[in-house]
Amino acid sequence: MSTMYDNILIPISKDSNMRITVDFLNNFLSPEGEITLLYIITSSKLPISAVEWRRAMSVVSEAQVLSIERGLEINYLVKNARSIEQGILDEASESKYDLIFFANSTYGKRRESIFGSKIDEVVRKSVTETVVLRYVKDEPVKYGRILVPTSGYKNALRAVRMAEVLAARSKGEVTVMYVGTSRSDADRVLDPLVEDIEKKGVKALKIFSKGVPADAILEQSRKGYDLMMIGATERPYYYQFLLGSTADRLVKEAPCPVLMVKTVR
């Protein structure tokens, strides 16, 4: 299953860190792939005001300077919609994107808001693969030691595949972790992953732990990891938590950057 993307959609705002975004996506953009930056103006009226247009152009201009520096060809879209989240979902449904990518240094402190209400809404409703990177403000994102907690479900397995790519390019290592009651269950899930990671020339480690999953994973994350990668919950979306109660805590409390994957592959 390929981890390269042909058509990536990046919603942007005045708070977007384009350097972190572009540096990350360079690892996953196919040679003939395209990146589209989308700026949504929240207005139901046309034409939009001069103030709104200038704000949009300021954000786009900053992104364009970076794309020239990195030698990337990037498409730019400015659209108006009644809400930011609906504008993103509409654009994603109208075009053949295979990834929506967000990078965010802040996230909601309230239980119902994890990455921020707008991003949460897109993650819930999107039928396009979606990745959200919660990074630590003013610190570079590194990929030397990556922790991937998993119970073997498809979103977390997709996170493992992406971790392989990042670790291979940074000469790093991937640790896969299972929290449960049975070591045999852990081996059944983790051993094939370790074998596959090592086939890619990447150092792989496995950890089995008992106890409360969030507590065990957070304790492990404090041991010098550069990045944690997790899968979104695969439970029905009427559940209280966006990612699952364990993953919600990981996003909010982990000392390192956290990347969440919701795949449709």
Secondary structure, 3 states (H helix, E strand, C coil): CCCCEEEEEEECCCCCCHHHHHHHHCCCEEEEEEEEEEEEEECCCCCCCHHHHHHHHHHHHHHHHHHHHCCCCEEEEEEEECCHHHHHHHHHHHCCCCEEEEEECCCCCCCCCCCCHHHHHHHHHCCCCEEEEECCCCCCCCCCEEEEECCCCHHHHHHHHHHHHHHHHHCCEEEEEEECCCHHHHHHHHHHHHHHHHHCCCEEEEEEECCCHHHHHHHHHCCCCCEEEEECCCCCCCCCCCCCHHHHHHHHHCCCCEEEEECCC
